[in-house]
């Protein structure tokens, strides 16, 4: 199965990748990856933002499943409820 994972550089995503990698074709998306990212040679790595609609549309092409683990961080203060 072809699976795309957003937010792929996070700790939790890395655990998911370890589990899925042996039996699936993975495409990973994140805005940046650490130099020691362990899966560089074993999966398809894409660098870009989930906020870029065209990038995401192109990246999700031909994927069977998308696992969305990305977050969007801002410096804006949170509104009190």
N, C-alpha and C positions, 0 to 999 in steps of 0.2 A: 504494500500500500504506500502511496506517496503522501507524506505528512509534512506540513509546514508548521514551524513553531516560531511564534513571535516572542520577543523578549528572551531570546535564546542564551544570552550570556549570564543570566541570573543563576543563582545557586539552585533554585527549585527546577528551573528548566534543564539544567545540566543533569539532574537526577532523572528527569523524564527522558532526556536524550539517551542516557546510558541504557535505560530499559527498552526503548524502542529501536535503537540503532541496529541491533543484530538482525531484526526481521523486517525492517521497513526502509524505504528510501526517504531520507530526511532532507528538507530544505530549512535552513535556520536564518532567521532575520533578527537583527538588532542594530541599534544605532552605532554601537562600537563594541569591539571584543578586546579582552585583555591579551597581552602578548603571549601568555601561557595557555590560551584557550585550547583545550585538549582534543577537539574533534576536527580540526582544520582539514586534515587529509582524508577524512572518512565520510564527510557529508558535504552538501552544497551550502556554502556560506554566502549570504547576501548582507550587505551593509546599507542600511537606510532607515528612514523613519516611518512608523505606522501612520503618521499624520500626512504622509505624501500619498495621496489617493492613486495616482498613476503608478507609482512604485509598487504599492500593495496590490493593485489590480493585476499588474504584470507578474508579480511574485506568486500570486495565488493561482495563476493559470495552470491547468493540468494537475492540480493537487486534489487528492481525494478527501483530505481532512485538514482543517486548520486548528491548531491549538494556540489560543491567544493568551499569552502570558506577559505581554508587554504592559508597561505602565507609562503614563505621561507625567513627568515631574514639572512643576512650575514653582516659581518663587512667590506666587500670589498668596496672600493670607487666606485662610479658610474662613468662610462666612459662618458666623455663629447661628445656631438654630434655636 
